[in-house]
Amino acid sequence: MLVFRRKVGETVVIDGRIEVQLLEVTGSRVKLGFTAPPDVTVMRKELFLTLEENRRAAGFRATESFSGLAARLRSPAPDADSSLDLPPA
Amino acid sequence: MSQNPPRPGSEPRKPRPARHSILEDAASVPTITTPGLGPFEYRDEDVLTFPEGLPAFEKLRFFVLAQALEFAPFVFLVSLERPSVRFVCAPLVLLAPDYAFELLPGESIPAGLEPGHYAAASGTHLLLAILTLPEHAPPTANLVAPVLIHSVRRVGVQVILAGSAYSHVTPLPLLLAGGAPC
């Protein structure tokens, strides 16, 4: 990993077209500003991971092993009600 | 009420209810079918509004919380607008009973939900984990991004936790064995 030390207001340039500026440091939190062309997507990593994970999750195939997994989860008989009825509005 | 969200079920085209041979009047009960699953009967209150959609599916706003005894305790979030999009979910109270997080002001919070402390065990809201079930690998749960649903307002959001000790691919077997959900 490439490591730079930067002060508030200083900037790093990536690939000659993406700028990352250190805007503010408050305790353990750092505020960064990004300037990038429209074709560059910038997002928090946890959002990126969830975005990819959601795509994978939505494509699951219902198989017998899935039903089996549900049955195995049921067998320890968690005392919580398996129905998730929402109360009436 | 400053905002009047569109009535769930009015804009999106609902799938044609499946016919039941035994009960003719069952045709009036809406059902939703998603590839390989269903049809699931659902009620109006099972239709949830996600004003921001879900990451990667931002345009889908209405999801049916579909459940069936044979799949319990899993439930499904099935897009009313595009029923081929569905998520297998499990209540976090079953996977990680101590699960809790802070929804901070300034986060992306849709109308109908407030910042605050949210715990897996609650009567006012429901926390679900979206599961990924690869064909040749153990199932995992995304504990970095819980689905928060207000039980009364029926509004939901997938919260993206920052700096969480949890993993977006927590192995389900580990959770079921009571292992550390990290």
Contacts between the chains, C-beta under 8 A, distances in Angstrom:
chain1	res1	chain2	res2	distance
A	44	B	160	7.0
A	44	B	162	6.8
A	46	B	144	5.4
A	46	B	145	7.2
A	46	B	160	5.2
A	46	B	161	6.7
A	46	B	162	6.1
A	46	B	164	7.2
A	46	B	168	7.2
A	47	B	55	6.1
A	47	B	160	5.0
A	49	B	144	6.9
A	49	B	168	4.6
A	50	B	55	5.0
A	50	B	142	6.2
A	50	B	144	6.4
A	50	B	145	4.1
A	50	B	158	7.0
A	50	B	160	5.7
A	50	B	168	6.0
A	51	B	55	4.3
A	51	B	56	4.6
A	52	B	56	7.6
A	53	B	130	7.3
A	53	B	132	6.0
A	53	B	142	5.2
A	53	B	145	7.5
A	53	B	168	5.3
A	53	B	169	6.9
A	54	B	54	5.8
A	54	B	55	5.3
A	54	B	56	4.4
A	54	B	57	6.7
A	54	B	87	7.4
A	54	B	130	6.7
A	54	B	142	7.9
A	54	B	158	7.7
A	55	B	56	4.9
A	56	B	132	5.0
A	56	B	134	7.4
A	57	B	87	5.3
A	57	B	88	7.1
A	57	B	130	5.1
A	57	B	131	6.5
A	57	B	132	4.5
A	57	B	133	7.8
A	57	B	142	7.3
A	58	B	56	7.6
A	58	B	57	7.0
A	58	B	85	5.1
A	58	B	86	6.6
A	58	B	87	6.0
A	60	B	88	6.0
A	60	B	131	7.8
A	60	B	132	6.9
A	60	B	133	4.5
A	61	B	35	8.0
A	61	B	36	6.3
A	61	B	133	8.0
A	61	B	135	6.8
A	62	B	35	7.4
A	62	B	36	3.5
A	62	B	37	4.9
A	63	B	36	8.0
A	63	B	135	7.5
A	66	B	71	7.8
A	66	B	88	7.6
A	66	B	133	6.2
A	67	B	70	6.5
A	67	B	71	7.0
A	69	B	74	8.0
A	69	B	133	7.7
A	69	B	139	6.7
A	69	B	172	7.8
A	70	B	70	7.1
A	70	B	71	4.8
A	70	B	72	6.6
A	70	B	73	7.2
A	70	B	74	5.2
A	73	B	73	5.6
A	73	B	74	7.4
A	73	B	90	7.7
A	73	B	94	7.5
A	73	B	176	7.0
A	74	B	72	6.1
A	74	B	73	6.6
A	78	B	73	7.0
A	78	B	94	5.5
A	80	B	73	7.7
A	80	B	91	7.1
A	80	B	93	5.9
A	80	B	94	6.1
A	82	B	69	7.7
A	82	B	72	3.9
A	82	B	73	4.9
A	83	B	67	7.0
A	83	B	72	7.4
A	84	B	65	6.8
A	84	B	67	6.3
A	84	B	75	5.8
A	84	B	91	6.5
A	84	B	126	6.4
A	86	B	45	5.5
A	86	B	46	7.4
A	86	B	65	7.5
A	86	B	126	7.3
A	86	B	149	8.0
A	86	B	151	5.0
A	86	B	152	7.6
A	86	B	154	6.7
A	87	B	151	6.0
A	87	B	152	6.4
A	88	B	45	6.6
A	89	B	45	6.2
A	89	B	152	6.2
A	89	B	153	8.0
A	89	B	154	7.1
